[in-house]
Amino acid sequence: MPKGPSEKYIQYFDQVAASWQNGTPIKDIAAFYGLSKRTVRVWLEKAGLKHKRFTKWPDETRQQAIDLYSQGYSSINVAKMMGIKPSVISNWLRNAGFSPAADRRQRDAEARVLYPNPKPPDETGPAPRHKRGKRWTDSQKREVYRLILEGLEPGEIYHKTGASRRRQSMIKSELE
């Protein structure tokens, strides 16, 4: 016959349920009573309490996050302001009927219409990187080769054209 729980643990059953209902996380309950987290979850199920495995945040905190998002803050900003992982905030918003990803795409599209080119290219900054898999045009290659012939250092050439050292050597051998 299987061994059941000892008397010592049976007396904790009601206390465990009460602690969880007061908002104590399962992890803390388990540590306090010397139980495993799985045992605490099983006891909560036996007590008829519906729980989620990682119930950590009170309903007020969730509502505060939803309110901030409704006021126009992005899910990322809400997460930063509240000190909660962005994925947790996104889950709460999805469960509340919002779609953070769709909302972000819509905000980005509206911003592109209102501000088509938000800032001019910076002449002093590095050249935009050449996208991987794209072919270099002949004019781009000639420009890199011209800079090589002028004696510029590879780092300066990269800064001006976005051509890596490897790309520079390939262009040099191709055009020589």
C-alpha positions as CSV (number, residue, x, y, z in Angstrom):
1,M,0.0,0.0,0.0
2,P,1.4,3.4,-1.0
3,K,2.6,5.6,1.8
4,G,0.6,8.8,2.2
5,P,1.6,12.2,3.4
6,S,2.8,12.4,7.0
7,E,0.7,14.1,9.7
8,K,3.2,17.0,9.7
9,Y,2.4,17.9,6.1
10,I,-1.3,17.3,6.4
11,Q,-1.5,20.2,8.9
12,Y,0.1,22.5,6.4
13,F,-2.5,21.8,3.6
14,D,-4.9,24.6,4.7
15,Q,-2.0,27.0,5.4
16,V,-0.5,26.5,2.0
17,A,-3.8,27.2,0.3
18,A,-4.3,30.4,2.4
19,S,-0.8,31.6,1.7
20,W,-1.3,31.2,-2.0
21,Q,-4.7,33.0,-1.9
22,N,-2.9,35.9,-0.1
23,G,-0.6,36.2,-3.1
24,T,2.5,34.4,-1.9
25,P,4.3,32.8,-4.9
26,I,4.5,29.0,-5.1
27,K,8.3,29.1,-4.9
28,D,8.2,31.0,-1.5
29,I,5.4,28.7,-0.1
30,A,7.5,25.6,-1.0
31,A,10.6,27.0,0.6
32,F,8.8,28.1,3.8
33,Y,7.0,24.7,4.4
34,G,9.9,22.5,3.1
35,L,7.8,21.2,0.2
36,S,8.6,20.9,-3.5
37,K,6.9,23.4,-5.9
38,R,5.2,20.4,-7.6
39,T,3.7,19.3,-4.2
40,V,2.4,22.8,-3.6
41,R,0.8,22.9,-7.1
42,V,-0.8,19.5,-6.5
43,W,-2.2,20.6,-3.2
44,L,-3.6,23.8,-4.7
45,E,-5.4,21.7,-7.4
46,K,-6.7,19.3,-4.7
47,A,-8.0,22.4,-2.8
48,G,-9.9,23.3,-5.9
49,L,-7.9,26.5,-6.5
50,K,-7.3,27.4,-10.0
51,H,-3.7,28.6,-10.5
52,K,-1.3,29.3,-13.2
53,R,2.1,27.8,-12.8
54,F,3.9,31.1,-12.6
55,T,1.4,33.3,-10.8
56,K,3.7,36.0,-9.6
57,W,2.0,39.4,-10.3
58,P,-1.1,40.6,-8.6
59,D,-4.1,41.7,-10.7
60,E,-3.5,45.4,-9.8
61,T,-0.1,45.2,-11.4
62,R,-1.5,43.6,-14.6
63,Q,-4.2,46.3,-14.7
64,Q,-1.7,49.1,-14.3
65,A,0.3,47.7,-17.2
66,I,-2.8,47.5,-19.4
67,D,-3.8,51.1,-18.4
68,L,-0.3,52.4,-19.3
69,Y,-0.5,50.6,-22.7
70,S,-4.0,52.1,-23.3
71,Q,-2.6,55.6,-22.6
72,G,-0.3,55.1,-25.6
73,Y,2.9,53.7,-24.0
74,S,4.5,50.9,-26.0
75,S,4.7,47.5,-24.4
76,I,8.5,47.9,-24.2
77,N,8.2,51.2,-22.4
78,V,5.6,49.8,-20.0
79,A,8.0,46.9,-19.2
80,K,10.8,49.3,-18.5
81,M,8.7,51.6,-16.3
82,M,7.4,48.6,-14.3
83,G,10.6,46.6,-14.2
84,I,8.9,43.5,-15.7
85,K,10.0,41.4,-18.7
86,P,8.6,42.7,-22.0
87,S,7.4,39.2,-22.9
88,V,5.3,39.1,-19.6
89,I,3.7,42.5,-20.5
90,S,3.0,41.3,-24.1
91,N,1.3,38.1,-22.7
92,W,-0.9,40.2,-20.4
93,L,-1.9,42.5,-23.2
94,R,-2.7,39.6,-25.5
95,N,-4.9,38.1,-22.8
96,A,-6.6,41.4,-22.4
97,G,-7.5,41.5,-26.1
98,F,-4.7,43.8,-27.4
99,S,-2.3,42.9,-30.1
100,P,1.1,44.6,-29.3
101,A,2.8,43.4,-32.5
102,A,-0.1,44.6,-34.7
103,D,-0.3,47.9,-32.8
104,R,3.5,48.4,-33.2
105,R,3.3,47.8,-37.0
106,Q,0.4,50.3,-37.2
107,R,2.3,52.9,-35.2
108,D,5.4,52.4,-37.4
109,A,3.3,52.8,-40.6
110,E,1.7,56.0,-39.3
111,A,5.1,57.4,-38.4
112,R,6.4,56.6,-41.8
113,V,3.5,58.6,-43.4
114,L,3.9,61.5,-41.0
115,Y,7.7,61.6,-41.0
116,P,8.9,59.9,-44.2
117,N,12.6,60.7,-43.6
118,P,13.0,61.5,-39.9
119,K,16.6,62.6,-40.1
120,P,19.0,63.3,-43.0
121,P,22.0,61.0,-43.5
122,D,24.9,61.9,-41.3
123,E,27.9,62.8,-43.5
124,T,30.4,62.1,-40.7
125,G,29.1,58.7,-39.7
126,P,30.0,55.4,-41.2
127,A,28.6,54.4,-44.5
128,P,25.5,52.2,-44.4
129,R,26.6,48.6,-44.4
130,H,26.2,46.6,-47.6
131,K,23.4,44.1,-47.1
132,R,24.5,40.5,-47.0
133,G,23.8,38.6,-50.2
134,K,23.5,41.8,-52.4
135,R,25.8,42.2,-55.3
136,W,28.2,45.1,-55.4
137,T,27.6,47.4,-58.4
138,D,30.5,48.2,-60.7
139,S,30.4,51.9,-59.5
140,Q,30.7,50.7,-55.9
141,K,33.6,48.5,-56.7
142,R,35.4,51.3,-58.6
143,E,34.9,53.6,-55.6
144,V,36.5,51.1,-53.3
145,Y,39.3,50.5,-55.7
146,R,40.0,54.2,-56.1
147,L,40.2,54.6,-52.3
148,I,42.6,51.6,-52.2
149,L,44.8,53.2,-54.9
150,E,44.8,56.5,-52.9
151,G,46.4,54.6,-50.1
152,L,43.7,54.9,-47.5
153,E,43.8,52.4,-44.6
154,P,41.2,49.5,-44.7
155,G,39.4,51.0,-41.7
156,E,38.9,54.3,-43.4
157,I,37.7,52.6,-46.6
158,Y,35.2,50.6,-44.5
159,H,34.1,53.8,-42.8
160,K,33.4,55.5,-46.1
161,T,32.0,52.6,-48.2
162,G,31.0,49.8,-45.8
163,A,33.4,47.4,-47.6
164,S,34.9,44.9,-45.2
165,R,38.7,44.1,-45.4
166,R,37.8,40.8,-47.2
167,R,35.6,42.6,-49.7
168,Q,38.3,45.2,-50.3
169,S,40.9,42.5,-51.1
170,M,38.4,40.7,-53.4
171,I,37.7,43.9,-55.3
172,K,41.4,44.8,-55.5
173,S,42.2,41.3,-57.0
174,E,39.2,41.5,-59.3
175,L,40.0,44.9,-60.7
176,E,43.8,44.6,-61.0
